[in-house]
Amino acid sequence: MLSAVTCAPITRTMRGIRSEIAVGTDEGLPDASVITCDNIVTLPKTMLAEPAVGHLSVEKRAALDHALRYALDIRY
């Protein structure tokens, strides 16, 4: 089993750019925020909160996929 995961930070600082995904109370977070794909990092799983703080719908996961492909310049 892997001991690390790749994470996209969540912040309340919204810049309105294509590499961000809006999230908030619908996803289980306390405030309106964005997932920012410009600053992805790899972290040990031990640093993650248990249980998970929030969740993403199928639509938000698709939007996250697009934002990640944009941020990483992945084309296919």
Jmol script that loads the backbone (N, CA, C; Angstrom):
load data "model"
ATOM      1  N   MET A   1       0.828  -1.171   0.000  1.00  0.00           N
ATOM      2  CA  MET A   1       0.000   0.000   0.000  1.00  0.00           C
ATOM      3  C   MET A   1       0.881   1.246   0.000  1.00  0.00           C
ATOM      4  N   LEU A   2       0.461   2.251  -0.724  1.00  0.00           N
ATOM      5  CA  LEU A   2       1.226   3.494  -0.781  1.00  0.00           C
ATOM      6  C   LEU A   2       1.161   4.230   0.547  1.00  0.00           C
ATOM      7  N   SER A   3       2.247   4.892   0.898  1.00  0.00           N
ATOM      8  CA  SER A   3       2.282   5.634   2.155  1.00  0.00           C
ATOM      9  C   SER A   3       2.136   7.132   1.953  1.00  0.00           C
ATOM     10  N   ALA A   4       1.997   7.569   0.688  1.00  0.00           N
ATOM     11  CA  ALA A   4       1.848   8.998   0.393  1.00  0.00           C
ATOM     12  C   ALA A   4       0.757   9.194  -0.654  1.00  0.00           C
ATOM     13  N   VAL A   5       0.188  10.389  -0.662  1.00  0.00           N
ATOM     14  CA  VAL A   5      -0.847  10.742  -1.638  1.00  0.00           C
ATOM     15  C   VAL A   5      -0.549  12.120  -2.217  1.00  0.00           C
ATOM     16  N   THR A   6      -1.016  12.349  -3.419  1.00  0.00           N
ATOM     17  CA  THR A   6      -0.879  13.660  -4.048  1.00  0.00           C
ATOM     18  C   THR A   6      -2.124  14.471  -3.723  1.00  0.00           C
ATOM     19  N   CYS A   7      -1.923  15.688  -3.243  1.00  0.00           N
ATOM     20  CA  CYS A   7      -3.024  16.529  -2.764  1.00  0.00           C
ATOM     21  C   CYS A   7      -3.021  17.893  -3.447  1.00  0.00           C
ATOM     22  N   ALA A   8      -4.220  18.407  -3.659  1.00  0.00           N
ATOM     23  CA  ALA A   8      -4.387  19.786  -4.130  1.00  0.00           C
ATOM     24  C   ALA A   8      -4.929  20.584  -2.947  1.00  0.00           C
ATOM     25  N   PRO A   9      -4.238  21.629  -2.527  1.00  0.00           N
ATOM     26  CA  PRO A   9      -4.662  22.400  -1.355  1.00  0.00           C
ATOM     27  C   PRO A   9      -6.018  23.072  -1.561  1.00  0.00           C
ATOM     28  N   ILE A  10      -6.705  23.274  -0.452  1.00  0.00           N
ATOM     29  CA  ILE A  10      -7.968  24.017  -0.443  1.00  0.00           C
ATOM     30  C   ILE A  10      -7.726  25.311   0.312  1.00  0.00           C
ATOM     31  N   THR A  11      -8.201  26.423  -0.264  1.00  0.00           N
ATOM     32  CA  THR A  11      -8.000  27.734   0.335  1.00  0.00           C
ATOM     33  C   THR A  11      -9.252  28.584   0.184  1.00  0.00           C
ATOM     34  N   ARG A  12      -9.399  29.575   1.063  1.00  0.00           N
ATOM     35  CA  ARG A  12     -10.504  30.528   0.924  1.00  0.00           C
ATOM     36  C   ARG A  12     -10.133  31.686   0.001  1.00  0.00           C
ATOM     37  N   THR A  13      -8.876  31.745  -0.430  1.00  0.00           N
ATOM     38  CA  THR A  13      -8.441  32.789  -1.356  1.00  0.00           C
ATOM     39  C   THR A  13      -8.819  32.374  -2.779  1.00  0.00           C
ATOM     40  N   MET A  14      -9.795  33.064  -3.343  1.00  0.00           N
ATOM     41  CA  MET A  14     -10.309  32.714  -4.668  1.00  0.00           C
ATOM     42  C   MET A  14      -9.794  33.713  -5.705  1.00  0.00           C
ATOM     43  N   ARG A  15      -9.109  33.188  -6.718  1.00  0.00           N
ATOM     44  CA  ARG A  15      -8.559  34.045  -7.766  1.00  0.00           C
ATOM     45  C   ARG A  15      -9.380  33.992  -9.048  1.00  0.00           C
ATOM     46  N   GLY A  16     -10.303  33.046  -9.147  1.00  0.00           N
ATOM     47  CA  GLY A  16     -11.157  32.953 -10.332  1.00  0.00           C
ATOM     48  C   GLY A  16     -10.423  32.488 -11.580  1.00  0.00           C
ATOM     49  N   ILE A  17      -9.491  31.558 -11.436  1.00  0.00           N
ATOM     50  CA  ILE A  17      -8.727  31.074 -12.578  1.00  0.00           C
ATOM     51  C   ILE A  17      -9.103  29.631 -12.899  1.00  0.00           C
ATOM     52  N   ARG A  18      -8.748  29.162 -14.084  1.00  0.00           N
ATOM     53  CA  ARG A  18      -9.161  27.843 -14.574  1.00  0.00           C
ATOM     54  C   ARG A  18      -8.597  26.681 -13.773  1.00  0.00           C
ATOM     55  N   SER A  19      -7.564  26.914 -13.013  1.00  0.00           N
ATOM     56  CA  SER A  19      -6.961  25.830 -12.230  1.00  0.00           C
ATOM     57  C   SER A  19      -7.548  25.731 -10.821  1.00  0.00           C
ATOM     58  N   GLU A  20      -8.668  26.411 -10.585  1.00  0.00           N
ATOM     59  CA  GLU A  20      -9.353  26.348  -9.301  1.00  0.00           C
ATOM     60  C   GLU A  20     -10.745  25.735  -9.476  1.00  0.00           C
ATOM     61  N   ILE A  21     -11.206  25.040  -8.438  1.00  0.00           N
ATOM     62  CA  ILE A  21     -12.547  24.476  -8.405  1.00  0.00           C
ATOM     63  C   ILE A  21     -13.234  24.992  -7.147  1.00  0.00           C
ATOM     64  N   ALA A  22     -14.385  25.615  -7.305  1.00  0.00           N
ATOM     65  CA  ALA A  22     -15.139  26.116  -6.160  1.00  0.00           C
ATOM     66  C   ALA A  22     -15.724  24.953  -5.356  1.00  0.00           C
ATOM     67  N   VAL A  23     -15.563  25.016  -4.032  1.00  0.00           N
ATOM     68  CA  VAL A  23     -16.133  24.037  -3.107  1.00  0.00           C
ATOM     69  C   VAL A  23     -16.652  24.785  -1.883  1.00  0.00           C
ATOM     70  N   GLY A  24     -17.429  24.107  -1.078  1.00  0.00           N
ATOM     71  CA  GLY A  24     -17.968  24.764   0.112  1.00  0.00           C
ATOM     72  C   GLY A  24     -18.805  23.825   0.940  1.00  0.00           C
ATOM     73  N   THR A  25     -19.891  24.330   1.490  1.00  0.00           N
ATOM     74  CA  THR A  25     -20.716  23.534   2.398  1.00  0.00           C
ATOM     75  C   THR A  25     -21.326  22.310   1.726  1.00  0.00           C
ATOM     76  N   ASP A  26     -21.620  22.382   0.432  1.00  0.00           N
ATOM     77  CA  ASP A  26     -22.153  21.204  -0.270  1.00  0.00           C
ATOM     78  C   ASP A  26     -21.162  20.044  -0.256  1.00  0.00           C
ATOM     79  N   GLU A  27     -19.883  20.353  -0.138  1.00  0.00           N
ATOM     80  CA  GLU A  27     -18.838  19.326  -0.093  1.00  0.00           C
ATOM     81  C   GLU A  27     -18.413  19.001   1.334  1.00  0.00           C
ATOM     82  N   GLY A  28     -19.078  19.595   2.325  1.00  0.00           N
ATOM     83  CA  GLY A  28     -18.774  19.309   3.720  1.00  0.00           C
ATOM     84  C   GLY A  28     -17.783  20.261   4.362  1.00  0.00           C
ATOM     85  N   LEU A  29     -17.413  21.321   3.647  1.00  0.00           N
ATOM     86  CA  LEU A  29     -16.460  22.288   4.199  1.00  0.00           C
ATOM     87  C   LEU A  29     -17.207  23.396   4.937  1.00  0.00           C
ATOM     88  N   PRO A  30     -16.573  24.051   5.917  1.00  0.00           N
ATOM     89  CA  PRO A  30     -17.270  25.079   6.689  1.00  0.00           C
ATOM     90  C   PRO A  30     -17.479  26.392   5.940  1.00  0.00           C
ATOM     91  N   ASP A  31     -16.643  26.693   4.943  1.00  0.00           N
ATOM     92  CA  ASP A  31     -16.705  27.976   4.234  1.00  0.00           C
ATOM     93  C   ASP A  31     -16.561  27.773   2.735  1.00  0.00           C
ATOM     94  N   ALA A  32     -16.980  28.780   1.969  1.00  0.00           N
ATOM     95  CA  ALA A  32     -16.725  28.785   0.530  1.00  0.00           C
ATOM     96  C   ALA A  32     -15.215  28.831   0.315  1.00  0.00           C
ATOM     97  N   SER A  33     -14.722  27.950  -0.542  1.00  0.00           N
ATOM     98  CA  SER A  33     -13.285  27.805  -0.768  1.00  0.00           C
ATOM     99  C   SER A  33     -13.048  27.369  -2.205  1.00  0.00           C
ATOM    100  N   VAL A  34     -11.803  27.167  -2.554  1.00  0.00           N
ATOM    101  CA  VAL A  34     -11.439  26.591  -3.849  1.00  0.00           C
ATOM    102  C   VAL A  34     -10.359  25.540  -3.655  1.00  0.00           C
ATOM    103  N   ILE A  35     -10.420  24.512  -4.506  1.00  0.00           N
ATOM    104  CA  ILE A  35      -9.309  23.576  -4.621  1.00  0.00           C
ATOM    105  C   ILE A  35      -8.373  24.212  -5.640  1.00  0.00           C
ATOM    106  N   THR A  36      -7.134  24.433  -5.273  1.00  0.00           N
ATOM    107  CA  THR A  36      -6.185  25.067  -6.177  1.00  0.00           C
ATOM    108  C   THR A  36      -5.203  24.036  -6.719  1.00  0.00           C
ATOM    109  N   CYS A  37      -5.232  23.860  -8.031  1.00  0.00           N
ATOM    110  CA  CYS A  37      -4.407  22.847  -8.681  1.00  0.00           C
ATOM    111  C   CYS A  37      -3.044  23.371  -9.098  1.00  0.00           C
ATOM    112  N   ASP A  38      -2.753  24.623  -8.767  1.00  0.00           N
ATOM    113  CA  ASP A  38      -1.451  25.210  -9.089  1.00  0.00           C
ATOM    114  C   ASP A  38      -0.359  24.779  -8.120  1.00  0.00           C
ATOM    115  N   ASN A  39      -0.744  24.241  -6.973  1.00  0.00           N
ATOM    116  CA  ASN A  39       0.216  23.961  -5.904  1.00  0.00           C
ATOM    117  C   ASN A  39       0.087  22.542  -5.375  1.00  0.00           C
ATOM    118  N   ILE A  40      -0.066  21.576  -6.259  1.00  0.00           N
ATOM    119  CA  ILE A  40      -0.237  20.200  -5.781  1.00  0.00           C
ATOM    120  C   ILE A  40       1.048  19.723  -5.104  1.00  0.00           C
ATOM    121  N   VAL A  41       0.849  18.893  -4.067  1.00  0.00           N
ATOM    122  CA  VAL A  41       1.965  18.394  -3.270  1.00  0.00           C
ATOM    123  C   VAL A  41       1.748  16.914  -2.967  1.00  0.00           C
ATOM    124  N   THR A  42       2.807  16.213  -2.630  1.00  0.00           N
ATOM    125  CA  THR A  42       2.714  14.830  -2.173  1.00  0.00           C
ATOM    126  C   THR A  42       2.982  14.830  -0.677  1.00  0.00           C
ATOM    127  N   LEU A  43       2.060  14.215   0.065  1.00  0.00           N
ATOM    128  CA  LEU A  43       2.146  14.198   1.526  1.00  0.00           C
ATOM    129  C   LEU A  43       2.058  12.766   2.055  1.00  0.00           C
ATOM    130  N   PRO A  44       2.674  12.501   3.199  1.00  0.00           N
ATOM    131  CA  PRO A  44       2.473  11.203   3.832  1.00  0.00           C
ATOM    132  C   PRO A  44       1.008  11.083   4.265  1.00  0.00           C
ATOM    133  N   LYS A  45       0.434   9.903   4.137  1.00  0.00           N
ATOM    134  CA  LYS A  45      -0.956   9.696   4.528  1.00  0.00           C
ATOM    135  C   LYS A  45      -1.183  10.025   6.004  1.00  0.00           C
ATOM    136  N   THR A  46      -0.162   9.919   6.812  1.00  0.00           N
ATOM    137  CA  THR A  46      -0.292  10.201   8.243  1.00  0.00           C
ATOM    138  C   THR A  46      -0.634  11.663   8.520  1.00  0.00           C
ATOM    139  N   MET A  47      -0.416  12.550   7.549  1.00  0.00           N
ATOM    140  CA  MET A  47      -0.723  13.966   7.731  1.00  0.00           C
ATOM    141  C   MET A  47      -2.188  14.296   7.434  1.00  0.00           C
ATOM    142  N   LEU A  48      -2.942  13.352   6.890  1.00  0.00           N
ATOM    143  CA  LEU A  48      -4.323  13.611   6.506  1.00  0.00           C
ATOM    144  C   LEU A  48      -5.265  13.433   7.687  1.00  0.00           C
ATOM    145  N   ALA A  49      -6.329  14.230   7.694  1.00  0.00           N
ATOM    146  CA  ALA A  49      -7.336  14.146   8.746  1.00  0.00           C
ATOM    147  C   ALA A  49      -8.159  12.873   8.592  1.00  0.00           C
ATOM    148  N   GLU A  50      -8.516  12.289   9.701  1.00  0.00           N
ATOM    149  CA  GLU A  50      -9.421  11.131   9.730  1.00  0.00           C
ATOM    150  C   GLU A  50     -10.577  11.473  10.641  1.00  0.00           C
ATOM    151  N   PRO A  51     -11.772  11.327  10.272  1.00  0.00           N
ATOM    152  CA  PRO A  51     -12.231  10.973   8.934  1.00  0.00           C
ATOM    153  C   PRO A  51     -12.060  12.151   7.982  1.00  0.00           C
ATOM    154  N   ALA A  52     -12.293  11.915   6.705  1.00  0.00           N
ATOM    155  CA  ALA A  52     -12.159  12.971   5.694  1.00  0.00           C
ATOM    156  C   ALA A  52     -13.043  14.166   6.049  1.00  0.00           C
ATOM    157  N   VAL A  53     -12.552  15.353   5.753  1.00  0.00           N
ATOM    158  CA  VAL A  53     -13.273  16.585   6.079  1.00  0.00           C
ATOM    159  C   VAL A  53     -14.428  16.817   5.114  1.00  0.00           C
ATOM    160  N   GLY A  54     -14.253  16.447   3.855  1.00  0.00           N
ATOM    161  CA  GLY A  54     -15.286  16.700   2.860  1.00  0.00           C
ATOM    162  C   GLY A  54     -15.318  15.616   1.804  1.00  0.00           C
ATOM    163  N   HIS A  55     -16.092  15.849   0.774  1.00  0.00           N
ATOM    164  CA  HIS A  55     -16.265  14.888  -0.312  1.00  0.00           C
ATOM    165  C   HIS A  55     -16.591  15.635  -1.600  1.00  0.00           C
ATOM    166  N   LEU A  56     -16.349  15.003  -2.726  1.00  0.00           N
ATOM    167  CA  LEU A  56     -16.651  15.612  -4.023  1.00  0.00           C
ATOM    168  C   LEU A  56     -17.671  14.766  -4.771  1.00  0.00           C
ATOM    169  N   SER A  57     -18.621  15.427  -5.392  1.00  0.00           N
ATOM    170  CA  SER A  57     -19.595  14.752  -6.245  1.00  0.00           C
ATOM    171  C   SER A  57     -18.901  14.327  -7.541  1.00  0.00           C
ATOM    172  N   VAL A  58     -19.584  13.541  -8.320  1.00  0.00           N
ATOM    173  CA  VAL A  58     -19.057  13.125  -9.624  1.00  0.00           C
ATOM    174  C   VAL A  58     -18.772  14.349 -10.486  1.00  0.00           C
ATOM    175  N   GLU A  59     -19.656  15.331 -10.453  1.00  0.00           N
ATOM    176  CA  GLU A  59     -19.468  16.551 -11.253  1.00  0.00           C
ATOM    177  C   GLU A  59     -18.246  17.338 -10.797  1.00  0.00           C
ATOM    178  N   LYS A  60     -18.059  17.452  -9.486  1.00  0.00           N
ATOM    179  CA  LYS A  60     -16.887  18.177  -8.967  1.00  0.00           C
ATOM    180  C   LYS A  60     -15.602  17.425  -9.272  1.00  0.00           C
ATOM    181  N   ARG A  61     -15.645  16.099  -9.242  1.00  0.00           N
ATOM    182  CA  ARG A  61     -14.447  15.322  -9.600  1.00  0.00           C
ATOM    183  C   ARG A  61     -14.087  15.518 -11.058  1.00  0.00           C
ATOM    184  N   ALA A  62     -15.093  15.630 -11.924  1.00  0.00           N
ATOM    185  CA  ALA A  62     -14.834  15.892 -13.344  1.00  0.00           C
ATOM    186  C   ALA A  62     -14.237  17.288 -13.509  1.00  0.00           C
ATOM    187  N   ALA A  63     -14.765  18.263 -12.772  1.00  0.00           N
ATOM    188  CA  ALA A  63     -14.212  19.620 -12.835  1.00  0.00           C
ATOM    189  C   ALA A  63     -12.781  19.641 -12.310  1.00  0.00           C
ATOM    190  N   LEU A  64     -12.514  18.872 -11.255  1.00  0.00           N
ATOM    191  CA  LEU A  64     -11.151  18.780 -10.720  1.00  0.00           C
ATOM    192  C   LEU A  64     -10.214  18.169 -11.753  1.00  0.00           C
ATOM    193  N   ASP A  65     -10.681  17.151 -12.452  1.00  0.00           N
ATOM    194  CA  ASP A  65      -9.882  16.538 -13.517  1.00  0.00           C
ATOM    195  C   ASP A  65      -9.503  17.575 -14.570  1.00  0.00           C
ATOM    196  N   HIS A  66     -10.458  18.397 -14.994  1.00  0.00           N
ATOM    197  CA  HIS A  66     -10.181  19.437 -15.997  1.00  0.00           C
ATOM    198  C   HIS A  66      -9.185  20.471 -15.452  1.00  0.00           C
ATOM    199  N   ALA A  67      -9.367  20.870 -14.201  1.00  0.00           N
ATOM    200  CA  ALA A  67      -8.457  21.857 -13.610  1.00  0.00           C
ATOM    201  C   ALA A  67      -7.045  21.310 -13.483  1.00  0.00           C
ATOM    202  N   LEU A  68      -6.923  20.048 -13.106  1.00  0.00           N
ATOM    203  CA  LEU A  68      -5.598  19.431 -13.009  1.00  0.00           C
ATOM    204  C   LEU A  68      -4.934  19.331 -14.378  1.00  0.00           C
ATOM    205  N   ARG A  69      -5.715  18.916 -15.390  1.00  0.00           N
ATOM    206  CA  ARG A  69      -5.136  18.833 -16.739  1.00  0.00           C
ATOM    207  C   ARG A  69      -4.709  20.211 -17.226  1.00  0.00           C
ATOM    208  N   TYR A  70      -5.480  21.245 -16.893  1.00  0.00           N
ATOM    209  CA  TYR A  70      -5.099  22.607 -17.275  1.00  0.00           C
ATOM    210  C   TYR A  70      -3.817  23.028 -16.545  1.00  0.00           C
ATOM    211  N   ALA A  71      -3.785  22.837 -15.231  1.00  0.00           N
ATOM    212  CA  ALA A  71      -2.625  23.259 -14.427  1.00  0.00           C
ATOM    213  C   ALA A  71      -1.352  22.532 -14.822  1.00  0.00           C
ATOM    214  N   LEU A  72      -1.476  21.265 -15.188  1.00  0.00           N
ATOM    215  CA  LEU A  72      -0.293  20.449 -15.529  1.00  0.00           C
ATOM    216  C   LEU A  72      -0.030  20.399 -17.039  1.00  0.00           C
ATOM    217  N   ASP A  73      -0.840  21.113 -17.811  1.00  0.00           N
ATOM    218  CA  ASP A  73      -0.710  21.169 -19.270  1.00  0.00           C
ATOM    219  C   ASP A  73      -0.742  19.771 -19.886  1.00  0.00           C
ATOM    220  N   ILE A  74      -1.719  18.971 -19.442  1.00  0.00           N
ATOM    221  CA  ILE A  74      -1.915  17.620 -19.966  1.00  0.00           C
ATOM    222  C   ILE A  74      -2.968  17.689 -21.059  1.00  0.00           C
ATOM    223  N   ARG A  75      -2.617  17.245 -22.233  1.00  0.00           N
ATOM    224  CA  ARG A  75      -3.547  17.273 -23.373  1.00  0.00           C
ATOM    225  C   ARG A  75      -3.709  15.881 -23.921  1.00  0.00           C
ATOM    226  N   TYR A  76      -4.961  15.482 -24.111  1.00  0.00           N
ATOM    227  CA  TYR A  76      -5.271  14.210 -24.759  1.00  0.00           C
ATOM    228  C   TYR A  76      -6.688  14.194 -25.236  1.00  0.00           C
TER     229      TYR A  76
END
end "model"
wireframe off; spacefill off
backbone 0.3
color backbone group
